[in-house]
Amino acid sequence: MTDKFSKPPSDQPPAGAEVDKGSHQLPEQITAIPVRHTGRWLSGGIVLALLGTLVYSFSQGDVNWDTVGNLIFDDRIITGMGRTLLISVLSMLIGLVLGITFAVMRLSKNPVTGAVSWLYIWFFRGTPVYVQLLLWFNLALIFPILNLGFYKDEMVDVMTPFMVALLGLGLNQGAYMAEIVRAGIQSVDEGQTEAAHALGMSSGKTMRRIVLPQAMRVIVPPSGNEFINLLKTSSLVSAVQYTELLRAAQNIGSTSFAVMETLLVASVWYLTLTSVFSIGQYYVERHYARGSLRQLPPTPLQKIKMKMVSLSGSRGGVSA
């Protein structure tokens, strides 16, 4: 009969007993075998082959690349590119102001302002921007004279190509920005507004100092995409006789018979502009992400430096 206070049997062998060394062997080391990504390499090879075929086809085309190089920095092209930037920036500013205004109106408890905001967004989002440009351009057909009481002039003198382009792009952009700003405002927790009102802040001050700064994290990324899209959409204003980048290229192509060459020049400048603003958008998004991320993502320059350090370290280890 065992004593209830006795110690439980131990796994350790008693003193003087022989230990079976074969039963206490260490486990064998596991050899890690890398997974073979056959499909990944196969798809990459197919994509490279198709890309090489495309580049070879363009190289065999009847394109005068010397003309493309000579026209890249042509004064008419540079002037058109500057006008593209001007009309895009001004239209985006108009769209941003209108977007904030109509987003606040849409979220207002006033049924009149809410309905007006909904109608504005409904019309300008529901019709193509090309049609809107033509409507502004032909406005003199139904309103020959613009009479505002304090200002009176012929409509054809008021609706210049620049004004048509500005109104057409700006008002259309405002409708899209209104929805983006509305989504950003609604992403902020309602408790922030309630706490601000409890401290005695008015609705306008709460919107300016509490809600909008926090909503910028949601507003900035799609706004950057909208501006880049606006840079390309601005090419439509060539239909209303505004001489921007595309129309300048078409004018040169129609007189020099280098149609494809001038279109390639315009494409190069559009790609350059969108690439530059894409980089700027990345840094703006990174700036507004400071309060939501513990560690900010590395910038492109930091990624390059880290890659160079890792490569130099691996070379040093191999040589050692």
C-alpha positions as CSV (number, residue, x, y, z in Angstrom):
1,M,0.0,0.0,0.0
2,T,1.5,3.3,-1.1
3,D,1.6,6.3,1.2
4,K,-0.6,9.1,0.0
5,F,2.1,11.6,0.9
6,S,4.8,9.8,-1.2
7,K,6.2,11.6,-4.2
8,P,5.1,10.6,-7.7
9,P,7.4,8.5,-9.7
10,S,10.1,10.5,-11.5
11,D,11.2,10.2,-15.1
12,Q,14.8,10.3,-13.9
13,P,16.4,6.9,-13.6
14,P,17.5,5.8,-10.1
15,A,21.0,6.3,-9.0
16,G,23.4,3.7,-10.2
17,A,21.1,2.5,-13.0
18,E,22.4,2.3,-16.6
19,V,20.9,4.7,-19.1
20,D,19.9,3.6,-22.5
21,K,21.6,6.2,-24.7
22,G,19.8,5.0,-27.8
23,S,16.4,6.1,-26.5
24,H,17.6,9.7,-25.9
25,Q,18.9,10.5,-29.4
26,L,18.5,14.1,-30.7
27,P,15.9,14.6,-33.5
28,E,17.3,14.8,-37.0
29,Q,17.7,18.2,-38.5
30,I,14.9,19.2,-41.0
31,T,16.1,20.1,-44.4
32,A,14.0,23.0,-45.8
33,I,13.2,22.5,-49.5
34,P,12.2,25.7,-51.3
35,V,8.8,25.6,-53.1
36,R,9.1,25.6,-56.9
37,H,7.1,28.4,-58.4
38,T,6.9,27.0,-61.9
39,G,3.7,28.9,-62.8
40,R,5.2,32.2,-61.7
41,W,8.3,31.8,-63.8
42,L,6.2,30.6,-66.8
43,S,3.8,33.5,-66.6
44,G,6.7,36.0,-66.3
45,G,8.4,34.5,-69.3
46,I,5.2,34.8,-71.4
47,V,4.8,38.5,-70.3
48,L,8.4,39.3,-71.3
49,A,8.0,37.6,-74.6
50,L,4.8,39.5,-75.4
51,L,6.5,42.8,-74.3
52,G,9.5,42.0,-76.5
53,T,7.2,41.3,-79.4
54,L,5.4,44.7,-78.9
55,V,8.7,46.6,-78.7
56,Y,9.9,44.8,-81.8
57,S,6.7,45.6,-83.7
58,F,7.0,49.3,-82.9
59,S,10.7,49.4,-83.9
60,Q,9.8,47.9,-87.3
61,G,7.0,50.5,-87.9
62,D,7.5,53.4,-90.2
63,V,8.1,56.0,-87.4
64,N,10.6,58.7,-87.8
65,W,12.1,58.7,-84.3
66,D,14.4,61.6,-85.1
67,T,11.3,63.8,-85.6
68,V,10.0,62.6,-82.3
69,G,13.2,63.6,-80.6
70,N,13.2,67.0,-82.3
71,L,9.6,67.8,-81.3
72,I,9.9,66.8,-77.7
73,F,11.1,70.3,-76.6
74,D,9.4,72.2,-79.4
75,D,8.1,75.6,-78.2
76,R,4.6,74.9,-79.3
77,I,4.6,71.6,-77.5
78,I,6.0,73.1,-74.3
79,T,3.4,75.9,-74.5
80,G,0.6,73.4,-74.9
81,M,1.9,71.4,-72.0
82,G,2.0,74.5,-69.8
83,R,-1.7,75.2,-70.7
84,T,-2.6,71.6,-69.9
85,L,-1.1,72.1,-66.5
86,L,-2.8,75.4,-66.0
87,I,-6.3,74.2,-66.9
88,S,-5.8,71.1,-64.9
89,V,-4.7,72.8,-61.7
90,L,-7.4,75.5,-61.9
91,S,-10.1,73.0,-62.6
92,M,-9.0,70.9,-59.7
93,L,-9.1,73.9,-57.4
94,I,-12.6,74.7,-58.6
95,G,-13.6,71.1,-58.1
96,L,-12.1,70.9,-54.6
97,V,-14.0,74.1,-53.5
98,L,-17.2,72.9,-55.1
99,G,-16.7,69.4,-53.7
100,I,-16.3,70.6,-50.1
101,T,-19.3,72.9,-50.5
102,F,-21.7,70.4,-52.0
103,A,-20.5,67.6,-49.7
104,V,-21.4,69.7,-46.6
105,M,-24.7,70.7,-48.3
106,R,-25.4,67.0,-49.0
107,L,-24.9,66.1,-45.3
108,S,-26.9,69.1,-44.1
109,K,-30.2,68.5,-42.4
110,N,-31.7,71.3,-44.5
111,P,-33.8,69.5,-47.2
112,V,-33.4,72.3,-49.7
113,T,-29.6,72.3,-49.7
114,G,-29.5,68.6,-49.7
115,A,-31.7,68.4,-52.7
116,V,-29.7,71.0,-54.6
117,S,-26.5,69.2,-53.9
118,W,-28.0,65.9,-55.0
119,L,-29.2,67.4,-58.3
120,Y,-25.8,69.0,-59.0
121,I,-24.0,65.7,-58.4
122,W,-26.6,63.7,-60.4
123,F,-26.4,65.9,-63.5
124,F,-22.6,66.4,-63.7
125,R,-21.8,62.8,-62.9
126,G,-24.5,61.4,-65.2
127,T,-23.5,63.2,-68.4
128,P,-20.2,62.9,-70.2
129,V,-17.7,65.7,-69.7
130,Y,-17.3,65.9,-73.5
131,V,-21.1,66.7,-73.8
132,Q,-20.8,69.3,-71.0
133,L,-17.9,71.0,-72.9
134,L,-20.0,71.2,-76.0
135,L,-22.9,72.6,-74.1
136,W,-20.8,75.4,-72.7
137,F,-19.2,76.0,-76.1
138,N,-22.6,76.4,-77.8
139,L,-24.3,78.3,-75.1
140,A,-24.5,81.4,-77.3
141,L,-27.0,79.6,-79.5
142,I,-29.7,80.0,-76.9
143,F,-28.3,82.9,-74.9
144,P,-26.8,85.4,-77.4
145,I,-26.4,88.1,-74.7
146,L,-25.3,87.6,-71.2
147,N,-27.2,90.0,-69.0
148,L,-26.5,89.9,-65.2
149,G,-27.8,93.3,-64.5
150,F,-24.5,94.7,-63.4
151,Y,-22.7,93.1,-66.4
152,K,-23.8,92.8,-70.0
153,D,-21.9,91.3,-72.9
154,E,-22.2,89.0,-75.9
155,M,-22.0,85.4,-74.9
156,V,-19.4,84.5,-77.6
157,D,-17.0,87.1,-76.0
158,V,-17.6,85.6,-72.5
159,M,-17.4,82.0,-73.4
160,T,-13.8,81.9,-74.7
161,P,-12.2,78.5,-75.2
162,F,-10.3,79.0,-71.9
163,M,-13.5,79.8,-70.0
164,V,-15.4,76.8,-71.6
165,A,-12.6,74.5,-70.7
166,L,-12.4,75.8,-67.1
167,L,-16.2,75.6,-66.5
168,G,-16.5,72.2,-68.2
169,L,-13.7,70.5,-66.3
170,G,-14.2,72.4,-63.0
171,L,-17.9,71.8,-62.6
172,N,-17.6,68.1,-63.6
173,Q,-14.7,67.6,-61.2
174,G,-16.7,69.3,-58.4
175,A,-19.4,66.6,-58.6
176,Y,-16.8,63.8,-58.2
177,M,-15.0,65.6,-55.4
178,A,-18.3,66.1,-53.6
179,E,-18.7,62.4,-53.2
180,I,-15.1,61.9,-52.2
181,V,-15.3,64.6,-49.6
182,R,-18.6,63.2,-48.3
183,A,-17.1,59.8,-47.9
184,G,-14.2,61.3,-46.0
185,I,-16.4,63.2,-43.7
186,Q,-18.5,60.2,-42.9
187,S,-15.4,58.1,-42.1
188,V,-14.8,60.3,-39.0
189,D,-16.4,58.9,-35.9
190,E,-19.5,60.8,-34.8
191,G,-18.2,61.0,-31.3
192,Q,-15.6,63.5,-32.5
193,T,-18.4,65.9,-33.5
194,E,-20.4,65.3,-30.4
195,A,-17.3,66.0,-28.2
196,A,-16.6,69.2,-30.1
197,H,-20.2,70.4,-29.6
198,A,-20.0,69.5,-25.9
199,L,-17.0,71.8,-25.7
200,G,-19.1,74.6,-27.2
201,M,-17.7,74.6,-30.7
202,S,-20.0,75.6,-33.6
203,S,-20.8,73.3,-36.4
204,G,-18.6,75.3,-38.9
205,K,-15.6,75.3,-36.5
206,T,-16.1,71.6,-35.8
207,M,-16.0,70.9,-39.5
208,R,-12.9,73.0,-40.1
209,R,-10.8,72.0,-37.1
210,I,-12.0,68.5,-36.1
211,V,-13.7,66.6,-39.0
212,L,-11.9,67.8,-42.1
213,P,-8.3,67.3,-40.8
214,Q,-9.1,63.7,-39.8
215,A,-11.0,63.1,-43.1
216,M,-8.0,64.1,-45.2
217,R,-6.5,60.5,-44.8
218,V,-9.5,59.3,-46.7
219,I,-9.9,62.2,-49.1
220,V,-6.3,62.6,-50.3
221,P,-5.7,59.2,-52.1
222,P,-8.8,59.4,-54.4
223,S,-8.3,63.1,-54.9
224,G,-4.8,62.4,-56.2
225,N,-6.2,59.8,-58.6
226,E,-8.8,62.3,-59.7
227,F,-6.2,64.9,-60.5
228,I,-4.1,62.5,-62.5
229,N,-7.2,61.5,-64.4
230,L,-8.0,65.2,-64.9
231,L,-4.6,65.7,-66.6
232,K,-5.6,63.1,-69.2
233,T,-9.2,64.3,-69.5
234,S,-8.0,67.8,-70.3
235,S,-7.2,66.5,-73.7
236,L,-10.9,66.7,-74.5
237,V,-10.8,70.5,-74.4
238,S,-9.2,70.4,-77.8
239,A,-12.7,69.9,-79.2
240,V,-13.6,73.5,-78.0
241,Q,-10.6,75.0,-79.7
242,Y,-8.5,75.4,-76.6
243,T,-4.8,74.9,-77.6
244,E,-3.4,72.6,-75.0
245,L,-0.9,69.7,-75.4
246,L,-3.0,67.5,-77.6
247,R,-4.2,70.2,-79.9
248,A,-0.7,71.7,-80.2
249,A,0.5,68.3,-81.3
250,Q,-2.3,67.9,-83.8
251,N,-1.7,71.3,-85.3
252,I,2.0,70.4,-85.8
253,G,1.1,67.0,-87.2
254,S,-1.5,68.5,-89.7
255,T,1.1,70.8,-91.2
256,S,4.2,68.5,-91.1
257,F,2.3,65.3,-91.9
258,A,4.1,63.7,-88.9
259,V,0.8,62.6,-87.3
260,M,2.1,59.5,-85.4
261,E,5.3,61.3,-84.4
262,T,3.4,64.2,-82.8
263,L,1.0,61.9,-81.0
264,L,3.9,60.0,-79.6
265,V,5.4,63.3,-78.4
266,A,2.1,64.1,-76.6
267,S,2.0,60.7,-75.1
268,V,5.6,61.1,-73.7
269,W,4.6,64.4,-72.0
270,Y,1.4,62.9,-70.6
271,L,3.3,60.0,-69.2
272,T,5.9,62.4,-67.7
273,L,3.3,64.6,-66.1
274,T,1.3,61.7,-64.6
275,S,4.5,60.1,-63.3
276,V,5.7,63.3,-61.6
277,F,2.3,63.9,-59.9
278,S,2.0,60.2,-58.9
279,I,5.3,60.6,-57.0
280,G,3.9,63.7,-55.4
281,Q,0.7,62.0,-54.5
282,Y,2.7,59.2,-52.7
283,Y,4.4,61.7,-50.4
284,V,1.2,63.6,-49.7
285,E,-0.5,60.3,-48.7
286,R,2.5,59.4,-46.6
287,H,2.3,62.8,-44.8
288,Y,-1.4,62.3,-43.9
289,A,-0.8,58.7,-42.8
290,R,1.4,59.8,-39.9
291,G,-1.4,59.6,-37.3
292,S,-2.7,56.2,-38.4
293,L,0.4,54.1,-38.9
294,R,3.0,53.2,-36.3
295,Q,5.7,53.2,-38.9
296,L,5.5,55.0,-42.2
297,P,6.3,53.1,-45.3
298,P,9.7,53.8,-46.8
299,T,10.0,56.3,-49.6
300,P,11.3,55.2,-53.0
301,L,14.8,56.7,-52.2
302,Q,14.8,54.8,-48.9
303,K,13.9,51.6,-50.7
304,I,16.8,52.1,-53.2
305,K,19.2,52.7,-50.3
306,M,18.1,49.6,-48.4
307,K,18.4,47.5,-51.5
308,M,21.9,48.8,-52.2
309,V,22.9,48.2,-48.5
310,S,21.6,44.6,-48.7
311,L,23.4,43.9,-52.0
312,S,26.7,45.3,-50.7
313,G,26.3,43.3,-47.5
314,S,25.7,40.1,-49.4
315,R,28.7,40.7,-51.6
316,G,30.8,41.3,-48.6
317,G,29.7,38.1,-47.0
318,V,30.5,36.1,-50.1
319,S,33.9,37.6,-50.5
320,A,34.7,37.0,-46.8
